Amino acid sequence: MFRIQISRIALPLVVAAASGAALLGSLAPRPAHAEEYAWCLVQDDVNRCDFTTAAQCAATSSGLSASCMENPRLRFQAPPRSSFARSR
């Protein structure tokens, strides 16, 4: 009788612990991913490249002594390599 009561308590606790561990594992933080945006706000020699469109940048710069320009890191980025190797 004592053995039956322990298994009635232990099984739900084991299931709850396993479910909790699985839930916590799925909520683990993912690695950060840096993204380069296409437009930069330029103000006092500081570039803030936080904009995906020129219109977003222009709306933010209105009323400020700032201007917008294309992100120079993207403008001069190397083209993607071909997946085919050159034969010599």
Steps between C-alpha positions, in 0.01 A plus 500: 500500500779744586674415170186582298467844661862590416455408133177704483694804622831435324367447146319837476805675647733339245264590216471860625878533536561362150236732352650799680849416376373466143322835525806678638715347227270635229515851651881517494634820342613477141833639379496865399485581131640829379316652208628765264240759401504676163473864616697708750411822681805728508514760776810667644732249326312206654335239280196314632422226252160399639268547202373263232369772269600853404151618603549371856832681524357822353209497744738461792738768377226760442540781750856397584824625354550155346505337160462150361735291292528142382682271739862503375564152641230361272585713200853366475426148612662224294264316267403149605731226384386263232430147614686367197878468523711631214700244311861585424 
